Amino acid sequence: MTPAAHQDPTAFYTAGYSLEDHERSLKMGRWRAIGARSKAAHAVELCARAGLSPARVVEIGCGDGALLAALSEQWAAATFDGFELSAPAIEIARSRAIPRVERLEAYDGARVPVEDSAYDLAILSHVVEHIPDPAPVLAEAARVARFVLVEVPLEHNRSGRRPAKQAISASIGHLHAFDRAAVKALVGGAGLRVIGELADPLARDHHAFFAETPKARAAATAKWAVRAAAHRVRPTTAEQLFTVHYAVLAQAA
């Protein structure tokens, strides 16, 4: 039996990227690719707002390289490194042959093996909610890069408090349920100042991905339409009701 994420994070995420069911493994790869497209769009938008064109980028917790692949298409002049707890995930990332990636390495989850200020931008995308104590990892990101981008799901809401939702979050290794204030406090505690933020209720393909029947797909489409409209009209109220993805760009205070 695989240990829970808080008991042995390396074993938990190694198992997640070592699925024996080939079809299941392919499906999860497609799921991560869909998420990577939205995460890359968020990173590009926040950096553009800040006038930042990063030349050297590191993703801490890069998984199978899906986000690095998406970013390499968006930032054609940048080079990339990725570090990850799971060695099988790194092997998948290497097999992608992502353009302009220089280092893809499994690491200990504590210290990124580079010198101070080695990068323009460090990315922690859907990582800190998985870490028992995320503060040291954020501080490490701030050590190695001038700017830090953090993205998380905001799950401190009515939907996130449902037992079924909590069970799903636990099964994928979520150890924290954040709201905007908690994310900003965490970032500030690492000596960083938020200079940009955005929230996204996500596109229809995200909500409908696991829907297997016409009825389920129709329900997922309706769910997407209601959430997108609610977030557009009253974003603060919407975030109190259901989960959105939230990204912040920060720099040294």
matplotlib code that plots the C-alpha trace (Angstrom):
import matplotlib.pyplot as plt

x = [0.0, 1.4, 2.0, -0.1, 1.4, 2.2, 3.8, 6.2, 5.9, 8.5, 6.9, 3.4, 4.3, 6.6, 3.6, 1.5, 3.8, 4.3, 0.8, 0.8, -2.4, -1.2, -4.6, -4.9, -1.4, -2.1, -5.3, -3.6, -1.0, -3.7, -5.2, -1.9, -1.5, -4.9, -3.9, -0.5, -2.1, -4.1, -1.1, 1.2, -1.4, -1.6, 2.2, 2.5, -0.3, 1.1, 4.7, 3.4, 1.5, 4.7, 6.9, 8.9, 10.4, 12.2, 15.4, 16.1, 13.1, 13.0, 10.0, 10.2, 7.9, 7.9, 6.2, 6.3, 7.3, 3.8, 4.0, 7.7, 6.6, 3.7, 5.9, 8.6, 6.1, 5.2, 8.6, 10.7, 13.8, 13.9, 15.8, 14.3, 15.3, 13.0, 13.3, 11.0, 10.7, 9.6, 12.4, 9.8, 8.2, 11.6, 12.2, 8.8, 9.9, 13.2, 11.4, 9.5, 12.7, 11.4, 13.1, 15.7, 15.4, 18.9, 18.4, 15.7, 16.6, 15.0, 16.0, 15.4, 12.6, 14.5, 17.4, 17.5, 21.1, 21.9, 23.5, 21.6, 19.7, 20.4, 17.0, 14.8, 11.7, 10.9, 7.5, 5.7, 2.5, 0.1, 2.9, 2.6, -0.8, 0.9, 3.7, 3.3, 5.3, 5.5, 7.3, 10.8, 10.1, 8.9, 11.9, 14.1, 12.3, 13.0, 16.7, 17.2, 15.1, 14.3, 10.6, 8.5, 5.1, 2.8, -0.4, -2.8, -6.5, -8.5, -10.3, -11.1, -14.8, -18.2, -17.5, -14.2, -15.7, -17.9, -16.8, -16.7, -14.6, -12.2, -11.8, -10.9, -8.4, -6.8, -6.5, -4.4, -2.2, -3.7, -2.6, -3.8, -7.0, -6.0, -7.9, -6.3, -5.3, -3.5, -1.6, -0.5, 0.5, 2.6, 4.3, 4.9, 6.5, 9.1, 10.1, 8.2, 5.8, 2.9, 3.0, 0.3, -2.6, -5.3, -8.0, -9.5, -12.6, -11.2, -12.5, -15.1, -12.5, -11.2, -14.6, -15.7, -12.5, -13.6, -17.2, -17.7, -21.4, -23.4, -25.4, -22.2, -20.8, -24.0, -23.8, -20.2, -20.9, -23.7, -21.4, -18.7, -21.2, -22.7, -19.2, -17.8, -20.7, -20.7, -17.0, -17.3, -20.1, -19.1, -15.6, -15.3, -18.6, -17.9, -14.6, -16.5, -18.7, -16.4, -12.8, -10.9, -7.2, -5.3, -1.9, 0.4, 3.6, 5.9, 9.4, 11.7, 10.1]
y = [0.0, 3.4, 5.7, 8.9, 12.1, 13.5, 10.2, 9.7, 12.3, 10.7, 7.3, 8.8, 10.7, 8.0, 5.7, 8.3, 8.4, 4.6, 3.4, -0.2, 0.3, 1.6, 3.1, 4.8, 6.2, 7.6, 9.2, 10.9, 12.2, 13.8, 15.2, 16.8, 18.2, 20.0, 21.5, 22.5, 24.6, 26.7, 27.0, 28.1, 30.7, 32.0, 32.3, 34.1, 36.5, 37.4, 37.9, 40.0, 42.3, 42.7, 43.4, 40.2, 38.2, 35.4, 34.1, 31.4, 29.5, 26.7, 24.6, 23.2, 20.2, 19.8, 16.4, 14.8, 18.0, 18.9, 22.6, 22.9, 21.7, 24.2, 27.0, 26.2, 26.9, 30.2, 31.6, 30.8, 32.5, 31.0, 28.0, 25.7, 23.5, 21.2, 19.5, 16.9, 14.4, 11.5, 9.8, 8.1, 11.5, 12.9, 10.0, 10.8, 14.5, 13.6, 11.4, 14.4, 16.1, 19.5, 22.3, 24.3, 22.2, 22.0, 20.1, 17.6, 16.0, 14.2, 16.1, 15.8, 18.3, 20.6, 22.3, 23.0, 22.2, 25.6, 28.8, 31.8, 33.9, 31.4, 32.0, 34.9, 33.0, 30.0, 28.3, 26.3, 25.3, 23.2, 22.1, 24.0, 22.4, 19.0, 19.9, 19.4, 22.6, 24.7, 27.7, 26.4, 25.4, 28.9, 30.4, 28.1, 29.3, 32.9, 32.0, 30.7, 33.2, 37.0, 36.3, 33.5, 32.3, 30.2, 28.6, 26.6, 25.6, 27.7, 25.0, 26.8, 27.2, 25.6, 23.0, 22.2, 21.4, 18.6, 15.2, 13.9, 16.8, 16.4, 12.7, 13.5, 16.1, 13.7, 11.0, 13.2, 14.4, 17.8, 18.7, 22.3, 24.1, 27.7, 30.9, 34.1, 35.5, 32.3, 32.2, 35.8, 35.2, 32.2, 34.2, 37.1, 34.9, 33.9, 37.5, 38.0, 40.8, 39.9, 42.0, 40.3, 37.8, 36.1, 33.5, 31.1, 29.0, 26.9, 26.0, 23.4, 20.7, 20.7, 20.2, 17.6, 15.5, 12.6, 12.6, 9.2, 9.5, 12.1, 12.8, 13.3, 15.5, 17.6, 18.0, 19.0, 21.6, 23.0, 23.1, 24.9, 27.5, 28.3, 28.6, 30.7, 33.1, 33.4, 34.1, 36.7, 38.6, 38.1, 36.6, 37.0, 35.3, 32.6, 31.7, 31.3, 28.7, 26.7, 26.0, 28.1, 28.1, 31.1, 32.3, 35.0, 36.5, 37.8, 39.3, 40.0, 42.5]
z = [0.0, -1.0, 2.0, 2.2, 0.9, 4.4, 5.5, 2.5, -0.2, -2.5, -2.4, -2.9, -6.0, -7.4, -7.3, -9.0, -12.0, -12.1, -13.0, -14.3, -16.2, -19.5, -20.5, -17.1, -17.4, -20.9, -19.7, -16.7, -19.1, -21.2, -18.0, -16.9, -20.4, -20.2, -16.9, -18.2, -20.9, -18.4, -16.0, -18.8, -19.9, -16.3, -16.1, -19.4, -18.5, -15.1, -16.4, -19.4, -16.9, -14.9, -18.0, -17.2, -20.0, -18.2, -19.8, -17.2, -15.7, -13.1, -12.2, -8.7, -8.6, -12.4, -12.4, -15.9, -17.6, -19.0, -17.8, -19.0, -22.4, -22.6, -21.5, -24.0, -26.7, -25.2, -24.2, -27.3, -26.0, -22.5, -21.1, -18.5, -15.6, -13.6, -10.3, -8.9, -6.0, -8.3, -10.3, -12.7, -13.4, -14.3, -16.7, -18.4, -18.6, -20.2, -22.8, -24.0, -25.4, -24.5, -26.4, -24.4, -21.2, -19.7, -16.4, -15.4, -12.0, -9.1, -5.9, -2.2, -2.0, 0.3, -1.5, -5.3, -6.3, -7.8, -6.7, -5.4, -8.0, -10.7, -12.4, -13.4, -12.5, -10.2, -10.6, -8.0, -9.8, -7.8, -5.5, -2.1, -1.3, -1.4, 1.1, 4.9, 5.5, 2.3, 3.9, 3.4, -0.2, -0.9, 0.7, -1.4, -4.6, -3.4, -3.0, -6.5, -8.5, -8.7, -9.2, -7.9, -9.4, -7.2, -8.3, -6.1, -6.1, -3.7, -1.7, 1.4, 0.4, 0.7, -2.0, -0.5, 2.9, 1.5, 2.7, -0.9, -2.0, 0.9, 0.1, -3.5, -2.4, 0.1, -2.5, -4.8, -1.9, -1.0, 2.6, 2.7, 1.6, 0.8, 0.2, -1.2, 2.1, 3.1, -0.1, 0.3, 3.9, 2.8, 0.1, 2.4, 5.0, 2.4, 2.1, -1.2, -2.3, -4.6, -7.7, -9.7, -9.3, -11.2, -10.6, -13.2, -12.9, -15.7, -19.2, -20.1, -21.1, -17.6, -16.0, -18.6, -18.8, -16.6, -17.8, -19.5, -20.7, -22.6, -19.5, -17.5, -20.1, -20.2, -16.4, -16.6, -19.2, -17.1, -14.1, -16.1, -17.5, -14.1, -12.4, -15.2, -15.2, -11.4, -11.3, -14.0, -12.2, -8.5, -8.2, -4.4, -3.8, -6.3, -4.6, -1.3, -3.0, -5.3, -6.2, -8.7, -9.6, -8.3, -9.4, -7.9, -9.2, -6.5, -6.1, -3.2, -0.8]

ax = plt.figure().add_subplot(projection="3d")
ax.plot(x, y, z, "-o")
ax.set_aspect("equal")
plt.show()
